[in-house]
Amino acid sequence: MTQDKRSVYSRTWDNYVTKSFPDIQNAPARKPGDLREWQVLNTTDDHYTWPGDEWGDADAVARILDTCVAPYLVAPPAHAVEIASGSGRMTRPFLDRFPNAQIGCFDISQAFLDQMHLRFPDEIASGQMTTHLLNDKPGFMYEVIETAGLHGRIDCLFSYDAMVHVELHTVLIYIATAAAVLKPGGLLSMSVADGANPLAFQKMLCNAPSVFRLGGKAGPQFQFMSHDILEYMLPRMGFAFDLHDCNGRDIFFSARLEDPGAARRAFRDAGSNWWLAP
């Protein structure tokens, strides 16, 4: 029997794409009354085409891009990176706004990346888009971007509705990676889960029994953080930032890179060289 070398977390999202989403597509259409108050991203569309479509409609995506990205770009981006691109729910509107941008899309799920190849065949064939399967090597994204000759040339790195599921140490590595690859003044924008928000706490209460049964294993559950953590962490990684409320539940932030060397200094002072970690 061939050993499955995928992480538990990557298998979670592979299974969502290949098993859960087809069931969602075939289920009866949801109505607004079917949703709890904390399900702020979930749409009630009659039909979903791509995995993840049920997490938010076009208006929700436009609100995020209008708030978190457009005001912070001094010019249309030439080079962008998306972490946890999924099947392109954010990628498609981003490229519609910035059709000349080259974008590198990273995801932990091969099944999601397969969806990207189905959805963006022309962009991938032309080289406008590249896709990359994330692994457990902290320096992987940095190495990919450096090998492409884009170190210090990335205009925008973004990730929405994904870091809410990601443990804080991993989020920190992604922020440090952004500090290493963005151009000075470049934009980092993400959404994370806010454990001190009333709607988020409702979600925590609802999900607590099922998460408890996981016994600490990785899964689709939210990994909560707070305003205080972001306000402490981002400046030490070299960023000046603004916080936004785009959905009433999660924390969205837009951060400009002011000190490209801060993240490396912070890691070195702590005795860690994340970009060289095996």
Secondary structure by P-SEA (a helix, b strand, c coil): cccccccaaaaaaaaaaccaaaaaaacccccccccccccccccccccccccccccccaaaaaaaaaccccccccccccbbbbccccccaaaaaaaaacccbbbbbbcccaaaaaaaaaacaaaaaaccbbbbbbccccaaaaaaaaaacccccccccccccccccccaaaaaaaaaaaaacccccbbbbbbbbbcccaaaaaaaaaaaaaaaacccccccccccccaaaaaaccccccccccccccccccccccccccccaaaaaaaaaacccccccc
